[in-house]
Amino acid sequence: MLVGYAWVSTQEQDTGAQIAALTAAVCSRIYEETASGGRWDTP
């Protein structure tokens, strides 16, 4: 099972291209996160 992780640092950015690439790589599970560029406490 392949697991993918798509991440962008601002609300204005989009994970669409990352999700498409991870889907094309046949990832079974994809996690997606949008975080603030100034936030250092990303889980």
PDB file with one MODEL, atoms N, CA, C and O in Angstrom:
MODEL        1
ATOM      1  N   MET A   1       0.849  -1.182   0.000  1.00  0.00           N
ATOM      2  CA  MET A   1       0.000   0.000   0.000  1.00  0.00           C
ATOM      3  C   MET A   1       0.892   1.243   0.000  1.00  0.00           C
ATOM      4  O   MET A   1       1.794   1.368   0.828  1.00  0.00           O
ATOM      5  N   LEU A   2       0.639   2.133  -0.910  1.00  0.00           N
ATOM      6  CA  LEU A   2       1.356   3.405  -0.966  1.00  0.00           C
ATOM      7  C   LEU A   2       0.525   4.482  -0.283  1.00  0.00           C
ATOM      8  O   LEU A   2      -0.690   4.557  -0.462  1.00  0.00           O
ATOM      9  N   VAL A   3       1.196   5.305   0.495  1.00  0.00           N
ATOM     10  CA  VAL A   3       0.550   6.410   1.193  1.00  0.00           C
ATOM     11  C   VAL A   3       1.161   7.707   0.681  1.00  0.00           C
ATOM     12  O   VAL A   3       2.384   7.831   0.607  1.00  0.00           O
ATOM     13  N   GLY A   4       0.318   8.673   0.327  1.00  0.00           N
ATOM     14  CA  GLY A   4       0.799   9.951  -0.174  1.00  0.00           C
ATOM     15  C   GLY A   4       0.456  11.073   0.783  1.00  0.00           C
ATOM     16  O   GLY A   4      -0.456  10.961   1.603  1.00  0.00           O
ATOM     17  N   TYR A   5       1.215  12.173   0.662  1.00  0.00           N
ATOM     18  CA  TYR A   5       1.010  13.334   1.520  1.00  0.00           C
ATOM     19  C   TYR A   5       1.128  14.587   0.661  1.00  0.00           C
ATOM     20  O   TYR A   5       2.189  14.859   0.098  1.00  0.00           O
ATOM     21  N   ALA A   6       0.057  15.341   0.562  1.00  0.00           N
ATOM     22  CA  ALA A   6       0.046  16.587  -0.197  1.00  0.00           C
ATOM     23  C   ALA A   6      -0.032  17.743   0.785  1.00  0.00           C
ATOM     24  O   ALA A   6      -0.873  17.747   1.684  1.00  0.00           O
ATOM     25  N   TRP A   7       0.850  18.728   0.610  1.00  0.00           N
ATOM     26  CA  TRP A   7       0.933  19.823   1.569  1.00  0.00           C
ATOM     27  C   TRP A   7       1.205  21.140   0.856  1.00  0.00           C
ATOM     28  O   TRP A   7       2.035  21.199  -0.052  1.00  0.00           O
ATOM     29  N   VAL A   8       0.518  22.179   1.258  1.00  0.00           N
ATOM     30  CA  VAL A   8       0.796  23.546   0.807  1.00  0.00           C
ATOM     31  C   VAL A   8       0.888  24.425   2.042  1.00  0.00           C
ATOM     32  O   VAL A   8       0.341  24.104   3.097  1.00  0.00           O
ATOM     33  N   SER A   9       1.593  25.544   1.889  1.00  0.00           N
ATOM     34  CA  SER A   9       1.848  26.369   3.064  1.00  0.00           C
ATOM     35  C   SER A   9       0.870  27.527   3.247  1.00  0.00           C
ATOM     36  O   SER A   9       0.842  28.137   4.316  1.00  0.00           O
ATOM     37  N   THR A  10       0.071  27.843   2.236  1.00  0.00           N
ATOM     38  CA  THR A  10      -0.888  28.941   2.386  1.00  0.00           C
ATOM     39  C   THR A  10      -2.257  28.525   1.866  1.00  0.00           C
ATOM     40  O   THR A  10      -2.375  27.577   1.089  1.00  0.00           O
ATOM     41  N   GLN A  11      -3.282  29.235   2.296  1.00  0.00           N
ATOM     42  CA  GLN A  11      -4.651  28.970   1.851  1.00  0.00           C
ATOM     43  C   GLN A  11      -4.826  29.261   0.363  1.00  0.00           C
ATOM     44  O   GLN A  11      -5.712  28.693  -0.275  1.00  0.00           O
ATOM     45  N   GLU A  12      -3.993  30.139  -0.197  1.00  0.00           N
ATOM     46  CA  GLU A  12      -4.122  30.511  -1.600  1.00  0.00           C
ATOM     47  C   GLU A  12      -3.596  29.436  -2.546  1.00  0.00           C
ATOM     48  O   GLU A  12      -3.956  29.418  -3.723  1.00  0.00           O
ATOM     49  N   GLN A  13      -2.757  28.548  -2.047  1.00  0.00           N
ATOM     50  CA  GLN A  13      -2.189  27.492  -2.877  1.00  0.00           C
ATOM     51  C   GLN A  13      -3.156  26.314  -2.958  1.00  0.00           C
ATOM     52  O   GLN A  13      -4.093  26.203  -2.167  1.00  0.00           O
ATOM     53  N   ASP A  14      -2.909  25.437  -3.932  1.00  0.00           N
ATOM     54  CA  ASP A  14      -3.805  24.318  -4.185  1.00  0.00           C
ATOM     55  C   ASP A  14      -3.019  23.013  -4.240  1.00  0.00           C
ATOM     56  O   ASP A  14      -1.935  22.962  -4.820  1.00  0.00           O
ATOM     57  N   THR A  15      -3.554  21.980  -3.647  1.00  0.00           N
ATOM     58  CA  THR A  15      -2.897  20.669  -3.664  1.00  0.00           C
ATOM     59  C   THR A  15      -3.306  19.837  -4.879  1.00  0.00           C
ATOM     60  O   THR A  15      -2.924  18.671  -4.985  1.00  0.00           O
ATOM     61  N   GLY A  16      -4.064  20.411  -5.780  1.00  0.00           N
ATOM     62  CA  GLY A  16      -4.593  19.663  -6.925  1.00  0.00           C
ATOM     63  C   GLY A  16      -3.547  18.915  -7.734  1.00  0.00           C
ATOM     64  O   GLY A  16      -3.744  17.742  -8.055  1.00  0.00           O
ATOM     65  N   ALA A  17      -2.446  19.561  -8.069  1.00  0.00           N
ATOM     66  CA  ALA A  17      -1.397  18.912  -8.862  1.00  0.00           C
ATOM     67  C   ALA A  17      -0.732  17.788  -8.070  1.00  0.00           C
ATOM     68  O   ALA A  17      -0.404  16.740  -8.626  1.00  0.00           O
ATOM     69  N   GLN A  18      -0.538  18.009  -6.788  1.00  0.00           N
ATOM     70  CA  GLN A  18       0.063  16.972  -5.948  1.00  0.00           C
ATOM     71  C   GLN A  18      -0.869  15.759  -5.827  1.00  0.00           C
ATOM     72  O   GLN A  18      -0.424  14.614  -5.902  1.00  0.00           O
ATOM     73  N   ILE A  19      -2.160  16.026  -5.640  1.00  0.00           N
ATOM     74  CA  ILE A  19      -3.133  14.948  -5.533  1.00  0.00           C
ATOM     75  C   ILE A  19      -3.178  14.150  -6.833  1.00  0.00           C
ATOM     76  O   ILE A  19      -3.242  12.921  -6.803  1.00  0.00           O
ATOM     77  N   ALA A  20      -3.144  14.841  -7.973  1.00  0.00           N
ATOM     78  CA  ALA A  20      -3.153  14.159  -9.266  1.00  0.00           C
ATOM     79  C   ALA A  20      -1.928  13.262  -9.426  1.00  0.00           C
ATOM     80  O   ALA A  20      -2.043  12.133  -9.903  1.00  0.00           O
ATOM     81  N   ALA A  21      -0.763  13.755  -9.031  1.00  0.00           N
ATOM     82  CA  ALA A  21       0.468  12.961  -9.141  1.00  0.00           C
ATOM     83  C   ALA A  21       0.423  11.760  -8.205  1.00  0.00           C
ATOM     84  O   ALA A  21       0.850  10.668  -8.580  1.00  0.00           O
ATOM     85  N   LEU A  22      -0.085  11.946  -7.001  1.00  0.00           N
ATOM     86  CA  LEU A  22      -0.179  10.838  -6.053  1.00  0.00           C
ATOM     87  C   LEU A  22      -1.204   9.799  -6.514  1.00  0.00           C
ATOM     88  O   LEU A  22      -1.004   8.600  -6.326  1.00  0.00           O
ATOM     89  N   THR A  23      -2.282  10.256  -7.107  1.00  0.00           N
ATOM     90  CA  THR A  23      -3.285   9.344  -7.650  1.00  0.00           C
ATOM     91  C   THR A  23      -2.705   8.557  -8.823  1.00  0.00           C
ATOM     92  O   THR A  23      -2.934   7.353  -8.941  1.00  0.00           O
ATOM     93  N   ALA A  24      -1.955   9.236  -9.686  1.00  0.00           N
ATOM     94  CA  ALA A  24      -1.308   8.563 -10.822  1.00  0.00           C
ATOM     95  C   ALA A  24      -0.274   7.547 -10.349  1.00  0.00           C
ATOM     96  O   ALA A  24      -0.016   6.558 -11.035  1.00  0.00           O
ATOM     97  N   ALA A  25       0.319   7.786  -9.182  1.00  0.00           N
ATOM     98  CA  ALA A  25       1.289   6.852  -8.607  1.00  0.00           C
ATOM     99  C   ALA A  25       0.591   5.709  -7.868  1.00  0.00           C
ATOM    100  O   ALA A  25       1.248   4.860  -7.265  1.00  0.00           O
ATOM    101  N   VAL A  26      -0.739   5.695  -7.918  1.00  0.00           N
ATOM    102  CA  VAL A  26      -1.588   4.653  -7.335  1.00  0.00           C
ATOM    103  C   VAL A  26      -1.453   4.584  -5.805  1.00  0.00           C
ATOM    104  O   VAL A  26      -1.341   3.504  -5.225  1.00  0.00           O
ATOM    105  N   CYS A  27      -1.467   5.751  -5.178  1.00  0.00           N
ATOM    106  CA  CYS A  27      -1.474   5.794  -3.711  1.00  0.00           C
ATOM    107  C   CYS A  27      -2.854   5.356  -3.219  1.00  0.00           C
ATOM    108  O   CYS A  27      -3.878   5.833  -3.709  1.00  0.00           O
ATOM    109  N   SER A  28      -2.868   4.465  -2.266  1.00  0.00           N
ATOM    110  CA  SER A  28      -4.127   3.965  -1.715  1.00  0.00           C
ATOM    111  C   SER A  28      -4.757   4.962  -0.748  1.00  0.00           C
ATOM    112  O   SER A  28      -5.980   5.047  -0.636  1.00  0.00           O
ATOM    113  N   ARG A  29      -3.924   5.702  -0.065  1.00  0.00           N
ATOM    114  CA  ARG A  29      -4.395   6.685   0.916  1.00  0.00           C
ATOM    115  C   ARG A  29      -3.590   7.966   0.717  1.00  0.00           C
ATOM    116  O   ARG A  29      -2.364   7.935   0.619  1.00  0.00           O
ATOM    117  N   ILE A  30      -4.298   9.092   0.660  1.00  0.00           N
ATOM    118  CA  ILE A  30      -3.645  10.382   0.462  1.00  0.00           C
ATOM    119  C   ILE A  30      -4.070  11.316   1.587  1.00  0.00           C
ATOM    120  O   ILE A  30      -5.260  11.549   1.803  1.00  0.00           O
ATOM    121  N   TYR A  31      -3.091  11.842   2.294  1.00  0.00           N
ATOM    122  CA  TYR A  31      -3.338  12.833   3.336  1.00  0.00           C
ATOM    123  C   TYR A  31      -3.088  14.206   2.742  1.00  0.00           C
ATOM    124  O   TYR A  31      -2.155  14.396   1.961  1.00  0.00           O
ATOM    125  N   GLU A  32      -3.923  15.160   3.115  1.00  0.00           N
ATOM    126  CA  GLU A  32      -3.832  16.509   2.560  1.00  0.00           C
ATOM    127  C   GLU A  32      -3.827  17.520   3.696  1.00  0.00           C
ATOM    128  O   GLU A  32      -4.603  17.408   4.644  1.00  0.00           O
ATOM    129  N   GLU A  33      -2.941  18.511   3.590  1.00  0.00           N
ATOM    130  CA  GLU A  33      -2.852  19.526   4.641  1.00  0.00           C
ATOM    131  C   GLU A  33      -2.584  20.896   4.035  1.00  0.00           C
ATOM    132  O   GLU A  33      -1.792  21.042   3.103  1.00  0.00           O
ATOM    133  N   THR A  34      -3.257  21.887   4.583  1.00  0.00           N
ATOM    134  CA  THR A  34      -2.988  23.282   4.255  1.00  0.00           C
ATOM    135  C   THR A  34      -2.641  23.975   5.563  1.00  0.00           C
ATOM    136  O   THR A  34      -3.443  23.995   6.497  1.00  0.00           O
ATOM    137  N   ALA A  35      -1.455  24.537   5.626  1.00  0.00           N
ATOM    138  CA  ALA A  35      -0.993  25.170   6.862  1.00  0.00           C
ATOM    139  C   ALA A  35      -0.567  26.593   6.584  1.00  0.00           C
ATOM    140  O   ALA A  35      -0.312  26.964   5.438  1.00  0.00           O
ATOM    141  N   SER A  36      -0.492  27.365   7.603  1.00  0.00           N
ATOM    142  CA  SER A  36      -0.013  28.730   7.488  1.00  0.00           C
ATOM    143  C   SER A  36       1.512  28.725   7.348  1.00  0.00           C
ATOM    144  O   SER A  36       2.196  27.979   8.049  1.00  0.00           O
ATOM    145  N   GLY A  37       2.034  29.537   6.462  1.00  0.00           N
ATOM    146  CA  GLY A  37       3.478  29.616   6.272  1.00  0.00           C
ATOM    147  C   GLY A  37       4.202  30.098   7.510  1.00  0.00           C
ATOM    148  O   GLY A  37       5.397  29.836   7.652  1.00  0.00           O
ATOM    149  N   GLY A  38       3.529  30.792   8.413  1.00  0.00           N
ATOM    150  CA  GLY A  38       4.169  31.289   9.615  1.00  0.00           C
ATOM    151  C   GLY A  38       3.966  30.388  10.827  1.00  0.00           C
ATOM    152  O   GLY A  38       4.393  30.724  11.931  1.00  0.00           O
ATOM    153  N   ARG A  39       3.334  29.277  10.629  1.00  0.00           N
ATOM    154  CA  ARG A  39       3.023  28.383  11.735  1.00  0.00           C
ATOM    155  C   ARG A  39       4.100  27.309  11.870  1.00  0.00           C
ATOM    156  O   ARG A  39       4.380  26.595  10.908  1.00  0.00           O
ATOM    157  N   TRP A  40       4.691  27.188  13.022  1.00  0.00           N
ATOM    158  CA  TRP A  40       5.768  26.212  13.228  1.00  0.00           C
ATOM    159  C   TRP A  40       5.297  24.968  13.960  1.00  0.00           C
ATOM    160  O   TRP A  40       6.065  24.016  14.095  1.00  0.00           O
ATOM    161  N   ASP A  41       4.070  24.945  14.433  1.00  0.00           N
ATOM    162  CA  ASP A  41       3.583  23.812  15.220  1.00  0.00           C
ATOM    163  C   ASP A  41       2.728  22.840  14.401  1.00  0.00           C
ATOM    164  O   ASP A  41       1.782  22.257  14.930  1.00  0.00           O
ATOM    165  N   THR A  42       3.047  22.664  13.136  1.00  0.00           N
ATOM    166  CA  THR A  42       2.303  21.745  12.289  1.00  0.00           C
ATOM    167  C   THR A  42       2.422  20.335  12.850  1.00  0.00           C
ATOM    168  O   THR A  42       3.535  19.867  13.091  1.00  0.00           O
ATOM    169  N   PRO A  43       1.305  19.647  13.062  1.00  0.00           N
ATOM    170  CA  PRO A  43       1.370  18.304  13.621  1.00  0.00           C
ATOM    171  C   PRO A  43       1.994  17.290  12.648  1.00  0.00           C
ATOM    172  O   PRO A  43       2.116  16.111  12.979  1.00  0.00           O
TER     173      PRO A  43
ENDMDL
END
